[in-house]
């Protein structure tokens, strides 16, 4: 627990200072990178891409937690547990995992922060392992931390850098870990890109 706390507290500096990302996929302008994690047996993931639309449009999609299964890869169910404020919620999610691994679930605190001066946004989603008791049908994700850094490029284009650190918990075959590390970000951000394209037609 102490090691995990240190990792979470030091991640912003860790993310900025290290530069050992390896490009794993480049499809339709979605660049997916990976590197060995200091906090998990599962590699860190980074995604860089341009998106059509505005910071406000992306913020509206992220606030709409109940619709995450429409675009977030392998997400089966999501719902808001606690509305902390307009730009902060605690939510619950169930993630489908291919057999023979068990499905995962997690609680997370999601907070959006805006900078009006340069029309940018930072979003932080941190897993809350002990927010509520574990459920017998799922493996609780013991650690997750996702950061969205969004900047405005023009009136109709934003740039997103997304980073994820996660420990999926339990026993997961290597092929499933590899599957999620490559397919999940491509499908998730392809779906997100399409949602924003539809909004801006």
C-alpha positions in Angstrom: 0.0 0.0 0.0 2.8 2.4 0.8 4.5 1.7 -2.5 1.2 2.4 -4.4 0.7 5.6 -2.5 4.1 6.8 -3.4 3.5 5.9 -7.0 0.3 7.8 -7.3 1.7 10.9 -5.6 4.8 11.0 -7.8 3.2 10.1 -11.1 2.9 13.6 -12.6 6.6 14.2 -12.3 7.3 10.6 -13.3 5.2 11.0 -16.5 6.9 14.3 -17.5 10.5 13.3 -16.8 10.6 9.8 -18.4 10.9 9.6 -22.1 11.1 5.9 -22.8 7.8 5.4 -24.6 7.8 2.9 -27.5 5.4 3.3 -30.4 3.2 0.2 -30.6 0.5 1.3 -33.1 -0.2 4.1 -35.5 -3.7 3.9 -37.1 -5.8 6.7 -38.5 -3.8 9.3 -36.6 -4.1 7.4 -33.3 -0.6 6.9 -31.9 -0.4 4.3 -29.1 2.8 4.0 -27.0 3.8 1.7 -24.2 6.5 1.5 -21.5 7.4 -0.6 -18.5 5.5 0.6 -15.4 7.1 1.4 -12.1 3.8 0.6 -10.3 2.3 -2.4 -12.1 3.1 -5.6 -14.0 0.9 -4.1 -16.8 2.7 -1.6 -19.0 1.8 2.1 -19.0 -0.1 3.2 -22.0 -0.1 6.6 -23.8 -2.3 7.7 -26.7 -1.8 10.9 -28.8 -4.2 12.1 -31.4 -6.0 15.1 -32.8 -9.8 15.2 -32.5 -12.5 17.3 -34.3 -14.4 19.7 -32.1 -13.9 21.6 -28.9 -12.8 21.1 -25.3 -16.4 21.7 -24.2 -17.7 19.0 -26.5 -15.2 16.4 -25.2 -16.0 17.5 -21.6 -19.7 16.8 -22.2 -18.9 13.3 -23.5 -16.7 12.6 -20.4 -19.4 13.9 -18.0 -22.0 11.5 -19.7 -20.7 8.5 -17.7 -23.8 6.3 -18.4 -22.9 6.2 -22.1 -19.3 5.0 -21.7 -20.3 1.5 -22.9 -21.1 3.1 -26.2 -17.5 4.0 -26.9 -15.1 2.7 -24.2 -13.7 -0.7 -25.3 -15.1 -3.7 -23.4 -17.0 -1.6 -20.9 -20.3 -3.3 -20.1 -21.9 -1.1 -17.5 -21.2 2.3 -15.9 -23.2 4.5 -13.6 -22.6 7.5 -11.4 -22.4 6.7 -7.7 -21.8 10.2 -6.3 -22.1 13.6 -8.0 -19.4 15.6 -6.2 -19.9 18.7 -8.4 -20.5 19.6 -12.0 -17.0 18.6 -12.9 -16.4 15.7 -10.5 -18.1 12.4 -10.0 -17.5 9.0 -8.5 -18.6 6.2 -10.8 -18.7 2.5 -11.1 -17.8 0.4 -14.1 -17.8 -3.3 -15.2 -15.2 -4.4 -17.8 -15.7 -7.5 -19.8 -12.6 -9.7 -20.0 -12.2 -12.7 -22.5 -12.4 -16.2 -21.0 -10.6 -17.7 -19.0 -10.0 -14.4 -17.1 -12.8 -13.0 -14.9 -14.6 -9.7 -15.6 -13.2 -6.7 -13.7 -15.0 -3.9 -11.9 -13.8 -0.6 -10.3 -14.9 2.6 -8.7 -13.2 5.8 -9.8 -13.1 9.5 -9.0 -13.3 11.5 -12.2 -12.4 15.2 -12.1 -12.3 17.8 -15.0 -10.2 20.9 -14.6 -10.4 23.8 -17.1 -8.0 26.6 -18.0 -10.0 29.3 -19.7 -6.9 31.3 -20.6 -5.6 28.8 -23.2 -8.8 26.7 -23.6 -7.2 23.6 -22.3 -8.5 20.8 -20.0 -7.0 18.2 -17.7 -9.0 15.2 -16.6 -7.9 12.8 -13.9 -9.6 9.5 -13.2 -8.3 7.6 -10.1 -9.4 4.2 -9.1 -11.0 3.9 -5.6 -10.3 0.2 -4.7 -12.0 0.3 -1.3 -14.8 2.7 -2.0 -17.3 -0.1 -1.6 -17.0 -3.8 -0.8 -15.8 -6.2 -3.6 -18.5 -8.2 -5.5 -18.2 -11.9 -5.7 -18.7 -12.0 -9.5 -15.9 -9.6 -10.4 -12.2 -9.0 -9.7 -11.7 -5.5 -8.3 -9.1 -3.5 -10.2 -6.7 -2.6 -7.4 -5.0 0.4 -9.0 -5.8 2.7 -12.0 -4.9 6.2 -12.9 -5.8 7.9 -16.2 -4.9 11.4 -17.2 -6.3 13.3 -20.2 -4.4 16.4 -21.3 -6.4 18.4 -23.9 -5.4 21.5 -25.7 -7.1 23.6 -28.3 -5.4 23.6 -31.7 -7.9 25.7 -33.6 -11.6 26.6 -33.5 -12.5 23.0 -34.6 -9.6 20.9 -33.5 -8.2 19.7 -30.2 -5.2 17.6 -29.3 -5.4 14.9 -26.7 -2.7 13.1 -24.8 -4.0 10.2 -22.7 -1.9 8.2 -20.2 -2.9 5.2 -18.2 -1.4 3.2 -15.4 -3.3 0.2 -14.3 -3.0 -3.1 -12.4 -5.9 -5.3 -13.6 -5.7 -7.5 -10.5 -6.0 -11.3 -10.2 -4.6 -13.7 -12.8 -4.6 -12.5 -16.4 -3.0 -14.5 -19.2 -0.3 -12.7 -21.1 -2.2 -12.8 -24.4 -5.2 -11.0 -22.8 -2.9 -8.3 -21.4 -1.3 -7.8 -24.9 -4.8 -7.8 -26.5 -6.0 -5.0 -24.2 -2.9 -2.9 -24.5 -3.1 -2.6 -28.3 -6.8 -3.2 -29.3 -8.4 -1.3 -26.4 -6.9 2.2 -27.0 -7.3 2.0 -30.8 -11.0 1.0 -30.6 -11.8 3.4 -27.7 -10.3 6.5 -29.3 -11.6 5.6 -32.8 -15.1 5.5 -31.3 -14.5 8.8 -29.5 -13.3 10.4 -32.7 -16.4 9.3 -34.5 -18.6 10.7 -31.7 -17.0 14.1 -32.1 -17.1 13.9 -35.9 -20.9 13.2 -35.7 -21.3 16.3 -33.4 -19.5 18.5 -35.9 -21.1 17.4 -39.2 
